[in-house]
Amino acid sequence: IEIISPVLTDARYRWKGIYSKSGTMIDFYMQDEDFKKQMIDDKIAFTSGMCIDCVLEISRKLSEMGEIIHANYVVTTVVKTRLGKLEIVTPQGKKHLRKQQAEREQLTLDLFM
């Protein structure tokens, strides 16, 4: 997600960004409290063109016409921030990646038993 408008207060307002998979502008809730705190405390500086790789939950609902509508977007974990070629993995991102790796290794072990 390319961040267009972050919320740099403790309030629970939606952030704005461009979702790279569809190229559309979305409003999303940032539930990664560690990332929000780092931005508020200026440990992560927001600059134009900043992107985040994240765990994004998308809730959907059916319209009256039976079409699937994306109703709500929630970022639960920011894995890394990107600005141009510079990528920084967040502490919570490292934890998330380790958990994913452990789950993949567990799956491989289960297949061979």
CORBEL-V90632 format. One record per residue. RES is the residue in one small letter. SS is DSSP state (A for helix, B for strand, O for the rest). Layout:
BEGIN
res: <RES RES>
ss: <SS SS>
END
This chain:
BEGIN
res: <i e i i s p v l t d a r y r w k g i y s k s g t m i d f y m q d e d f k k q m i d d k i a f t s g m c i d c v l e i s r k l s e m g e i i h a n y v v t t v v k t r l g k l e i v t p q g k k h l r k q q a e r e q l t l d l f m>
ss: <O B B B B O O O O O O O O O B B B B B O O O O B B B B B B B O O A A A A A A A A O O O O O O O O O O B B B B B B B B B B B B O O O O O B B B B B B B B B B B B B B B B O O B B B B O A A A A A A A A A A A A A A A A A A A A A O O>
END
